[in-house]
Every structure is written in structure tokens, then in C-alpha cells.
Amino acid sequence: MSKKEKEKEKDKNTSEKCTEDACENKEEKCGECAEQEADNSAVEKLEQELKAKNDAYLRLAAEYENYRKRSTADKAHIYADATANAIKEILPIGDSLDMAAKSVENAPEEYKKGFELMCSQFRTSLEKLGVETFGETGDEFDPKLHNAVMKVEDESLGENTVAQVFQKGYKKGDKIIRHAMVQVANCD
């Protein structure tokens, strides 16, 4: 065969290539259509695998984000709890200082000033830590903040009013470190 004949044969083969419509009507598909169908199924399979891997990745990323948030919250709670526990342990010292300051009324002025200074330093230290005191005489009784150990009937005070404070209450933010121990007036 000559070169021209080979080119004509080649052109003839390319023009005789089947279309997909022609192959759909036949029971056996031509090689090119079968190959294309195999490629399409392989692409679909790869797309499904990609979707599955992408879904797994997104789930893993969400799990990590939730873990990070939980860890951050846990650290904040641990710090707050540790601070509250440490403060709770030193509160009896503050109570003792307050009682000592009240009992030195007949003592020399230097002693009074010394106790007042120590009490002031203790209160300042608690304020620096963000600790607030509560439970004053005349406050409205709140069972979330106060621990009522006694009750009394007193017409000069309103209903459910703190009549006397035996021990001050302390809190840091919303966390109650110690409830105030109080006597409540005119309660049911």
C-alpha cells in the first residue's frame, strides 16, 4: 500500500467510528464506547470516594473544634475552682482578723490601727483576686446567697430581711465561694 492509500484507510476508519446512540442500540458496544463507559464509572467511583473523604475530614474538623472549645472551657473552670478553693482556705484567717479587730476596743490605739490595717490588707488582696463580699444587715434574704441559721421576729425590720450576719459571704463572679451565715427576720 502506498502512503496515500494508508491515509485514505485511516480517514475511512475515523469516519466509521460509532456514536453513542448507535452503540446504545447494539447489544455489544464498540471498544471506544465501552472504554468511555468504564472511564465514567471510574470517575463516579472516585467522586464518591472524594465525597466520603471530604465528609470524614469535615467531621474530624468539627470534632477537633468541639474538643478545643471544651478544653478551653475546662481550663477556665479549673482555674476558677482552684482559685475559689484557695480563697476558701484563707477565709477563716480573715474572719479571725475581723473578730480580733472588734474585740480590741479597749486596747491601745496602736493595736486598733494595726488590726484595722491587717483587715484592710486582707480585703484589698481579695479585691485584687476579684472576690466580692456580701451579706450585710438589712439586705433581703436570698437563699442562693445566704445560709439562714436562725430566725427572729422584729417589727423594725422588713419581711425576709437579714437581721444579723454571723459570717460574711464571698463570691468571685457568679461562683459562690462561701454563703453568708445569717439570722433572718420575719420569715415564714
Beta strands, then each sheet from edge to edge (+ up, - down):
strand 1: 131-134
strand 2: 146-152
strand 3: 161-167
strand 4: 169-172
strand 5: 175-178
strand 6: 180-185
sheet 1: 1+ 4- 5+
sheet 2: 2+ 6+ 3-
end
